[in-house]
Amino acid sequence: MSRTAARSLLLLTTAFAIASPPPAIEAQDIPHIAFEKYQLANGLEVILSEDHRLPLVAVNLWYHVGPANEEAGRTGFAHLFEHMMFQGSRDVKANEHFRYLEGAGSSEYNGTTDFDRTNYFETVPADQLALALWLESDRMGYLIDKLDQKNLSTQQDVVRNERRQSTENVPYGMVEEALFHRLFPATHPYYAYVIGSHADIQAAKLEDVRRFFKQYYAPNNASLAIVGDFDPADAKQLVEKYFGPLARGPVVPKITATTPPVTSEQRLTVSDQVELPRVYIGWLTPAIYKPGDAEAGLTAQILAGDKSSRLYKSLVYDKQIAQDVAIVLQSELLGSIFELYATAKPGHTAAELENVLNAELARFRAEGPTAAELERARNTIETNLIRGLERLNGFGGVADRLNQYNHYFGSPDYLERDIQRFRDATPASITAFAQQQLTNDKRVVVYGLPGKRDLGAEIPNTHPTVESANESINAPAAWRASPPASGAHAYERIDGDLRRAAGSAGRRRQPGSADGRRREPDRQARRRGFCRRNSRQRHDNPQCSCYRRRGGATRCHASNRLDDGSVKRDGPVADGELSSRPPFARRRRSTS
């Protein structure tokens, strides 16, 4: 099952060298995304956008909940529910969600959690729209029927192992977390990782989790985008059929957290099991889409967006004291994080890196960017944004983009204004941003040095007695008895309802298996290698667990979900013995 991931507009890491600026995108070249938005009686917002170029349809569902909505001492609930949503609902057994989609020919399916939202998406053949909507509506309305202590305990173990694998056992992972612990107070929702802390994950009670689901996983706190090859009238009927009967949830409380500014430089040294020193420098910058956020993105691109950028040229090429240098801008609702880091070459120190970084930043604050630097950064950002719209779904695809704009503005119609805010930036406005925001008295500096990693005391891995859930938040509906007809299975109509035909409930063919049997050889190492190497495919693979670390960088690893739904708990990480190869891994290439 894939995990949280990447929604940030700018994932600014070192990339391939650019010999010359990309060609400028003229105003008339900005694509216009035609859409229709309406609302169901229960509050669900629906966004429809037709695109008949391919016989595919994307279903993209955003819940307006993330760590920004969590309570102190209950971190990680939003991410925990991302796991729970794949563990079966009233009419979908555990792990059947994947099998239905795989059997129907789905090319991608995923779920991700960010600080401000949680989303789920799948891309299916055009004739399988009903199946995708049924699956999403069933877990929205009836997940609580399967929300018992056994499922909760299992997913607590999964999430805690994921934290070990994506943060604690990753080089510099704990160093980067220390940076955020200084940027935000302990009571702030961004203080902890999206994944949460061991203590809070382990302390989650069944009644707390049920209450969280009722509050936030309701139609009136979600938006559904459908993009692709479909007939609007048919799509509306299907949406009403599957989502219309679901009950409206309680009024969602407003986010009350505020982000205090950093008023003096803070410094910290953290030891980790690494070979080379690394320097992290972080600032708090304007919130996503607020004035100054575009200038922050352009500044990050100019300073360290690629191998021809200022910092990369100075530290890596000219002085040759750094292995790498990068800036990641993580734009969020309660404030953005402008994170700069550089890794020393052997024989050089963190202090050397910081001195050069300080000199380059001081020069940038004094002189600002050149017109050519600004033009190249702007063209790169625009090109990356528009290139993402070549996809129907996934990270930065059309459905995801429409839902993102709707999430932050209440309207999906923001693409042209999004691009225009970068075009409105000038060398003077970027210089003003650097002088006002990127100053030494507003930053946190963390040295990550080779040494012994300290993770603190381990939380006991104990669970209460298993109890079953017998509660439903919605009245039964006739359509819930079975999924819609699928090209991968035989169904028959009985009393107006679609049910699986007799004899069609046999073993499904497993992708990559000639006889349809699930094979479970010990292929953990190969699975882990695939998930970490194949950045173009790993996000769309349900057996790669993808989690966006601090700063927006996405880490992927093999899921710890076994084929029978259990979790492998022995060993330092939770990689399970999975089937012979990732479903659709060789079939589809994503541009994300």
N, C-alpha and C positions, 0 to 999 in steps of 0.2 A: 504494500500500500504506500503510495507516495505521500509525502508530507509537505509541509509548509515550505514555502517558498517564495518566489520572487515576484513582486508586483511593482517594485520601485521603477519609476520612469528611467532613472539613470543608475545602472550598475557599472560604475566607472572603475574599471580595473585596467591594468596594463594589457595592451592588445597588440595587434600587428602594426608595424610602422606604416605611416601614411606618407607617401612621397609628396603628394600635393593635395590641396583641399578637395573634398567631394564637390561635384557640381551643385550650385545653389538650386534650391527648390523654389520655383516661382509660385505666386499666390494661386494661379490657375491650376497648378499641379497638385494642390492639396486635395486629397480625395474627400468627397462628400459621402457620408454614411447615411443613407435614407433609413428611417426607422419609424415605428409607431409605438407609442407608450400608452398603456391604459392600466386600470387598477380593478382588481376583483373586489367583491363586497367584503371579503375578510381582510382586505388591506394589502394583499400581495401585489406588488408592482410588476408588470409584464412589459418587456421590450421585444418587439418583433422587427427583424431586419432580413429582407429577402436577398438571396444571392444564389442564382441558379447556375453558376459556372461549373459546379461539381455536384454530384448526387449525394451530398452530405448535409447533415444538419448538426449544429452545435447547440448544446444545452448548457447554460452557465448560470449557476445559482449563487448569489451572494447573500450571506447573513450579516447584518450590521452589528457584529459582535467580535471582539478580540480582547486581548489583555487590557486595553483601555477601559473596558467595562467590568473588569474583575475587581473583587474586593481584596483588601489587604489580608494576607494569610491564606488566600485561595488562588494563588497564581497557577497558570497552566490549564485552567478549566476549558478555555476555548480550544486549545490545542488537543486536550484530552478528548473533547467531543468530536474533533476531526477524526480521531481514531474510532470512537464509538459509532460514528455514523456509517462505518463500513462493516460493522459486526452484526448486522441483521436487524430487521424490524419485524412488525407483526406478521407480515406476509412474505418476507424475504429472509431465508435462513442465513446463518453466519457464512460469510464468504460467497454466498450465492450472487451478491451484487456484481462481483467481478465476472462470474461465470455467465450470467445473463448477457453482460455486455460483450464478453469475448465471443460467446456463441452467436451474437447478432452481428459480429464484424466490426465492433467499435475500434477506431484507430487511436483513440487516446481517452484516458479518464484519470482523474486526479482529485485531490483535495489539498488546500493549502491554508495556512493560518498566518495572518500578519497582525501587527499590533492593533489595527483598527477594524479588521474584518476577517471573516472566514468564508471561503468559497469552495464550491464543488462543480466539476464540469465533466462532460463526456461529449465526444463527437461520434456520431453513429451514421450508418447509411440512411438516406432520406426516408425510407419506408419503415424505419425503426424509431421514429420520433415518439410514438406512443409508449414504447418500452422505456425510453429514457425518462419521460415525464412520470410514468408510473413508479419507477424506482425512486426518483427524487421526492415525489409526493408521499410515498409510503413511509419513508424514513422521517420526513418532516412531521407527518401526522401521527405516526404509530411507532416510532423508535422507543418510546417510553414503555411500551408493552414488553420489550426485551431488555429493558434497562434494569438488570438485577445485579446482585453483589458479585456473582461469578464473573460476569462480563466486565464489571468495573475493576475488579481485582486483576483480571488478566491484562486489561489495558493500562492499568497503573504500572504494572511490571514492564509492559512494552515501552511506555513513554519514558520511564526511568532509564531503561537500557538505551533508548534512543538518545537521551541526554548524555549518557556516558560516551556513546559512540560518536555523536555529532559535536560535542563540546569538550568534555573532560579528557578524551583520548585523542583529540586533535591538537597538533602543535600550535601553540599560542592561543588556544581556545580560552583558557582561563585568564590569560593576560588581557585578551580583548574584553572579556566579561568584567574584569576589574576596571577597565576604562568606563564602562557604562555605570558601574556602581559609584563612580565619582561624578559622572555627569548628572545623575539623577539621585534624589534622596530615596531612602529605603521604602518610603510609603508611596512612591510614584509607580504607576503601572508599567513604565518602561524600564524600571530598575532591574527586574528579572528578565531572563530570556523569555521569548514567546513560549518556549517549551516549559517554563516554570522551574521551580526548585524541587529537589528531592523531598524536602520536608512537606511542602504544600501538596505535592502530588500524592504522597503517601497518606497525608492527613485528610484527603477528600472523603467525605461521607456520602452514602447513597442518597440520603435526603437532600444534601446540598446539590448534588449533581442533578437530581430530578428537578429541583427548584430552578436551577440554572437553565435547564432545557426548556421548561415551561415558559420562562421569562423571555428567552432570546431566540429560540428556534421555532418561531411562529410565523404565519404568513405575513402579518403586519410588520415584521422586522426583516423582510427579505425582498429581493428583487430577482426576477427570472428573465434572462435574455435568451432568445431563440434566434439563431442566425443560420442562414443557409437555404437549401432547396426545399421549400415547403409552401403550401397554400395558406395564406393568412386566415381564411375562414375556417379551414380544417384545424389549424393550430389553435385558434381560439376555442373551438369546441373541445379539443383535447385538454387544454389548460383548465377550462371550466370543469370538465369531467373529473379530472384527477386532483386539482387543487381547490376547486370551488367548495366541496363539502367540508374542508378543514376549518376548524374553529379559529377565530381570531384570538390572539394571545393578549395578556395584560399590557397595559401601557408601558413602554420601555423607558426606564429612567434615563435622564440626561447624564452625560459624562460630566462630572464635576471636578475632575483632577486638573490641576494647573502645573505648569513647569516653571520652577524658579530659575532665574538666570545664574550662571556661574560668574561670580564677581571678583574672584582672585585666582591666580594660577594655582593648580593643585598638581602635585607630583607624587609618583608612586613607582616602586620597583617590585616586580613579581618574578619569582623564579619558576621555571618550567623545564620539562625534559626536552630541551631543544639543543641544537648544536651551535646556533648563531644568535647574536643579540638582535632584537627588533625594537623599534621605537614606534609607539602609537601616540598621536596627538589628535584630540577631539574637541570640537566646538558645538554648541547648540545654535542652530540657524533657524530662519523663519519656517513656519509650518507649511505643509504641502499646499501648493497653488497660491500661497499668500505672497504679497509683495516681497521681493528679495529671494524667493525660492528659485526662480529661473536664473538669477545672477549666481546663486550658489552652484547650480548645476553647470553653468558655463565656466565658472572659476575652476571647478573640479576637473572638467575636461581639459582646460588650458594647462593647468598645472601638472596633471598626472593621468590624463585620459588615454594616452598611448605612448609608444616608444619615441615619438618625436616631441613629446611634451617637455615643458621646462624642467621639472624635477627629475624625470627619467634621464634626460640628456645630461644634466649636471651630475647626478649622483652615480649613475650606472655607466655612462659613456665617457664623460670627461674626467671625473675624479676617480672613478672605478672603486668606490668604497661601499657600494650597495649591490646586493643581488637583485633587488626589485624595489619599486616604489609605486604606490597606488593611493588613490583617494576614492572613497565610497561615500556617496550622499544618500542617506536613508531618510526620505521625506515622509513625515507622519503627521497625524492630526494634531497632536499635542506638542509639536516641535520637531525639527529635523536634526539629524546627527551628521555632521561633516567630519568624517574620519580619515585621517592621513596616517599611513604606516609605511615603514621602510625596513628592510632586512639587511643587515651588514654582511659584507663579504668576510671570509676568514682573515683574521689579523686586524680587523677594524672593530671599533667600539660603538656602542649606542650614543655616547657623547659626541663622537665625530659626526655621526649622522645628524644628530639634532643641531649641531652648530651650522652645518651646511643648509639644512632645512630652514633654520631661523634666518639665515642670510638671504636665501631665495624668497622667502615669504616677505621679508622686509623690503626687498627690491620690488616685489609685485605690489605691495601696498603703496610704495612711493611712486612707481611709474605706471602701474596698471598694465593691461594687455595691449598689444598692437592691434590694429584693425584687421590684419591678416589672421592673427591668432583667434580673434573673436569670430571671424567669418568661418574659419575651419571648424571651430567648436560648435557653432550654431548648425552648420550643415551636417556635421556628424550626428548630433542629437536628433535633428529632423529626419535624417535618413533612417536612423535606427527605429524611430517611432513609426514612420510610415511603412518600413519594411515589415514590422510586426503585423500590420494590417493585411498582409498577404495570407495570413492564417485566419480561419474562422474562429478558432478557439484557442485555448492554452494561454500561456503567459504573454500578454500584450496583443493577443489576437482580437478580432473585431468584437466578439461577444464579451471578452474580458474588458476591453477598453470602454464599451458602452456601459457596462456595469460599474466600472471604476468611476467614470464621470458622474453617473447617477448617484453613486454612493456619497460623493463629496459635494455635489452641487444640486442634487435632486432632479437633474436632467441629464440625459445621455448626450446632449448636443453641446459639446465643448471642444471638439477636436481643433477647429480653426482657431479658437481663442487660446488653446493650449500651445499651439505652434506660434501664434502671434506674440505671446509673452516672451519667447526667446528672441524673436525678431525685434522687439521693442528695446531690448537691452543694448547698451552702448558701452564703449570703453570707460566713459565717465561713471556710469551706474555700477559697473563691475568694480572699478577702483573704489568707489564709495562703499560698496558692500565689504570689500576686503578691509578697508580702514575701520569700519564700524563693527564688523563681526569677527574677523580673524585676527584678533589682537591677543597678546600674550597674557593679559589679565583676565581673559574669558575662556581659557583653555585648560584642558587636563592632559598631562604628559605622563605616559606609563612606559617604563623600560621593561621589556621581557628578556630576562637573562638566563643563560644555562644554569640549571640547578635542580633541586628536588621539587617535584610538583606536590603541592599541598591541597588536597581536596576536602580536608576537614573530616570529621567523624561520619561514618556511613550511617544512614537512617535504617533502623531495623525493618526488614521486609516482611511485615506481618499483615494479615488481613482478618477482618471479622468473619463471623459465620455467614455462609452464603444464604441469602434469602431471595425469593423470587418476586418479580414485579407483577402485579395483576391490575394495573391501572391504565386506563386509556383516556386521552384528552379529547377524543373525537368519537362520535357515534359510528358504528359499523356502516359500511357502504357496500353495495353489491359488487362494485368494480374491484374491491380489494381481494376478492377470493383468489385471483390468479392474475398473472401478467398478461398484457396484450399479446396477440399473435406475433410470433417472431419467425423470420425466415430460417432460423437455425433449429427450430423445434416444431413439432406438429401439435396443433391445437384444434379443438372442436368447440362449436358454440352449443351450450346447454342452457336452456331457459334464458336466452338472451345474454348469457355471460360466457366469456372465453375461458375455457379450461384446457389443461393439457390432455391430449387424446390418449386413450389407453395404448400402452406399448411404447409410448414416446418418452417415458421417464427413465430410460436406460442410461448407461454410462455415456457421457459426452466425450468426444474426441479432445484430448488435450493437445494444445498447440505444440508442435515439435515432437509428437509421439505418433508413431505409425499405427499402433494398435489401440490408441485412445486411452491407455492406462497411464496413471500418474506414477512416475518413477521418482524415487527419492534417494539418489546416490549422494554421497557427501561432496557437494559442489560449492561449498561456501566460499572458498577462496576465489573461484572463477566468477561467482556471482558478485562478490564484493568488487572485484576488479572491473567487471562490466559497469557497475553502477557508478564507480568513481571516475572511470575514463570517458564514458560516452555521454558527454554533456548534452549532445543534441537529442539523445533518446531517453535519458534516465528519467526526466520529469514525467514522461508519458507511460512509464512502466510501473504497474501497481506493485511489483515486487522489488522496486527500489524505493527506499524511504528517503525522501528529499526534505531537507530542513534548512530554512534560511537562517544563517547565523547572524550574529551582530554585524552591523555594517552592510547587510544585504547580500553577502556572498552565500551562495547555495552549496550545501554539502549533501552528497547522496551516498547511500550505502545500501547493502542488501537488507531487505526487510527481515524482521525476525518472526514473521508469521509462517507457521507450518501449514501444510495443506489441510490438516484436520482442524485448523483454527486455534491450536494450542500455541504456546510460546516456549521457545527454548531458553532456559534460564541459567544453564550452567556455562561457565566461562565469563570472561570479562565483557563480551558483547553478546548481542542477541541474534546473531545470524542463524536462521533456520535452514534445514535441509529442504530445498525447494525443488520444483520440477526442473526438467532437463534444460530448459532455456527460457529466457524472458519472453512472454507473449508479445508477438508483433515486433520484436526487437529488430529483425532484419527486414521487416516489411515497410516500416515507415521512418522517414527522416524528418525531424522537426527543426525549424530554424531558431528555436528559442535557445 
